[in-house]
Amino acid sequence: MKDLVVVGLIALTGVLVGGVYTTWKTAKGMAMVLLVLALLAGGGAVAWYVSNR
């Protein structure tokens, strides 16, 4: 179960990074919001993995 949360957060990070890539040319403000969310999700995945090792 613990690994499932890490995999889910990594998948969410990938989706958010894809959103950053696709929205960068048209809506830079929204892309920056997505980038912050991607960084939070990625950091959360790392923190969750390290704390449950």
C-alpha positions, -999 to +999 in steps of 0.1 A: +000+000+000+028+024+008+044+018-026+011+025-043+010+060-029+046+067-041+037+054-076+005+075-077+024+106-067+050+099-094+023+094-120+006+127-109+040+144-112+043+131-148+008+143-157+015+177-142+048+180-161+030+171-193+005+199-185+034+223-180+048+213-214+016+217-233+005+250-217+038+268-217+034+286-250-002+297-245-007+303-207+026+308-189+009+317-156-011+284-156+021+265-166+039+280-135+010+269-112+012+234-127+050+234-123+047+243-086+021+215-082+044+190-100+073+200-077+051+195-046+039+161-059+074+150-067+087+162-034+059+144-016+067+112-034+103+114-023+094+123+012+069+095+015+094+070+001+121+081+025+099+082+055+085+047+049+118+029+041 
